[in-house]
Amino acid sequence: MKRLALIVVLVSVSAPLAAQSPGWLEPYRPIAQRLITEAQSNDFTWQRLAELTDTFGNRLSGSETLEQAIDWAVATMKTDGFDNVHKEPVMVPKWVRGAESLELVTPVKQKLVMLGLGNAVGTPAGGIEADVVVVKNFDEMTARAADIKGKIVLFNAEFVSYGQTNVYRTAGPSRAAALGAVATLVRSIGPMGLRTPHTGATVYADGQPKIPAAAIPAEDANRLQRLQDRGVKVRVKLSMEAHFEADAQSYNVVGEIRGRELPNEVIVIGGHIDSWDVGAGASDDGGGCVVTWDALRLMKKLGLTPRRTVRVVLFTNEENGDRGGEGYRDAHMADLKNHVMLLESDGGIFNPEGFGYTGPAAGKATITAIASLLKSIGADPVRDGGGGSDIGPSGTAGPVPMISHLAAANYFQIHHTPADTIERITPKQAGDNAAAIAVMAYVITDPPWKLGFERQ
Ligand SMILES: [Zn+2]
């Protein structure tokens, strides 16, 4: 009798919970809490990122520091006790910035802040001196097409979003070259900072002359705009030694916790170990590497071995070539059918904001249920659209469902700038993101039943 009454009470209390949360999830609730508690109990994740960024600094493809960081990651993963730790070879482009400068010549002689765009060509040895035409968008450039020949075009497009505005960085130089421009300046792709220049890759179109291209801070772009608007002639001298050298040997780093029952079924989680050659590549993407790597360490620390294999991959050459992501796909093509999920963290590791998901529709409910275990750290939202440059090639070739780890905040204020250092990230943010990924990866790989995102 008493027992029956108790059951009635339990049912009435747990009914609303059961409506939101499938029964299979319940055993994972205490495990998720243990992972979160462990990550929050110390600053290990942040300290590991600090070790990476302090020791090696920025890590451009083809640089010694990238390869040193890769070797350090391999050695350190072995110390962590991971399984199957190894490097997988990938040839990467080697773009070298060299010395560069931008000088205002008219109306006064003065140095301007600048940062050459990645993959750009350099200027002749003496630099290029020319008048500047400032335009706010492509339409304005087209309207002034007759003025462009022999000039340096400055695209002064205010930042709307990365996806919308970075077309001036990627396509702007070739579109200006098509009208006869001799070089391009681009207002940095990011919100107003503290006179911060943002680099990033430009993409030359086939059939157009390749002209030098550099980013300048929003403040400098606005100054040149105001001068032009007052009818003042603006003339600058751009000097860049940028060039490509022969492709260089690099590697993806792989480490695992082998699954206890289905070791051939794999989730891949990771970020990219290369960075631009300014700042320390802390948010882009040392942080993504360290939080995905630390997800495995947290599992190991708590003695958690999931049923399937959790594999961390630190991809090389995301920034100016995507060869790491393509290399992983090519090396694992025959095995992609055994990949249950790919997760990438390449949006910074600020306050967690949840996950983006691309895959079979039934899987979204599963990911949403798992993410509900992360409500206390704000990582419970799940939106449509997962992927990333590193996992994209394998995700498309598989196809394999993909998850993006989301933690946007002020990412684009520091993205590709000298300000991308560990100071932007707190220990709690680093730990929370590692915990979020550990919980997501563990619960995806552990259950014996199908979760809805498997290949049919
Ligand atoms: Zn990145």
Boltz pocket constraint, residues with backbone or C-beta under 6 A from the ligand:
constraints:
  - pocket:
      binder: B
      contacts: [[A, 272], [A, 283], [A, 284], [A, 285], [A, 318], [A, 346]]
      max_distance: 6.0
